[in-house]
Amino acid sequence: MKKMIHELMAAGHRVTCHDDGDGETANFVLAVVLDEPIDVWYIAHIVGADKYMAETVGNLLVFPELTINKEIFEFICAEDHDPV
C-alpha cells in the first residue's frame, strides 16, 4: 500500500485517513481528498479501479477495504516521503 500512497502523493493528491468505525471503535481506511470531480478518474487509475471498491464521503474518496495500520498512518503523516 505504501507504493500506491506514494504514487498518489507524487501525482499531487492529498492522501489522508477516514474513520470507518462503528462509533465505538476506530477503523482507519485510506482516503484521498477530492479537489475536483475529475480527480476520481485520476485516483482510480493510480489505485486500480478494478481492484478496490470506493465511495465518496463529503470531499473524500474512501477505500473501505484498505485499512490503515500504524506504519501506513505514520507514512501518510510524514513530511518526507522517500521513494518506496
N, C-alpha and C positions, 0 to 999 in steps of 0.2 A: 504494500500500500504506500510505502514511502516514495517509491518511484512515481506512482500515479500523482501523489500530492506534489512532488517536486515538479512534475510536468505541468500541472495546473498552475502552480505559482510562477513557473518560468514563462507561461503564456499570459501572465498578468492577472490571473483570477485570484480572488481573496478566499482562501480556504479557512474554514472555521469548524466548530463542533456544534451539534444541536442535541439537546437533551430530549431523547425519545422515550424517556422512562414513564412509569405509571404514576408519578407524582410523589411516591414514597421512596423510590429507588431511582438514582440517576442511571441513564444508559446513553452515553455519548456516541453519536454516529457522525460520519463525515457529512459536511455541508459546504456549499460554495455560495458566496454572495452573488446575487443576480443584479447587475447594474442595468442591463438592457435585456429585453426578452430574447434577443438573438443569442445571448450568452448560453442559453440552454443547449443550442445546437453545438457550439464550440466545446462546451464542457462534456456533453455526451460523446463527442468524437474522441476526446482525450481519455475519458473514463472507459469507454467501450459500452455503448448503449445496449448492446445485445447481451451483456453480462450481468448488469445490475438494474434493479428497479430504482426509480427516483420519483420524488414528489416535491411539489413546491409548498413551502410553509412561509408565508409572507414574502420576503425578498430573498429567500434561500432555496436552493435546490438541494434537497436532503436525500441521502442514500441510506435507508434504514438497515440494509444488510451489512454495511461497512462500519462495524463497531470500532470505536477509538479506544485503544488501551493507553496506559501511561506513557509508553515510549512514543507512540504516534502523537499523543497530545503534546508532549514536550517538543517534538519535531515541528509541529504546526506552530507552536508558540515561540520557537527560537527565532531570533533576529537574523542569524546567519544560517543559510541553507546551502551547505556544500552539496555538490552533485552526488547523487546516490549511485 
